[in-house]
Amino acid sequence: MFEFDQYLGFLAFLTILTIGFWLMIFLITFVIPYWVGGAFIERMKERKEEKKAEREAAL
């Protein structure tokens, strides 16, 4: 059967795998949509300011 060293290595492997899995789920479901949404909102603000500046320059 397994020796104690192999058992600890297996537990370490499972721990790292589980942490990686939940980190990937967290990034995909929260961080990346938040990042993309924030970038989109900032771009819309910039476009709005550009249009406002163009209108003021035309006057």
Secondary structure, DSSP 8 states (H G I E B T S, - for coil): ---HHHHHHHHHHHHHHHHHHHHHHHIIIIIHHHHHHHHHHHHHHHHHHHHHHHHHHH-
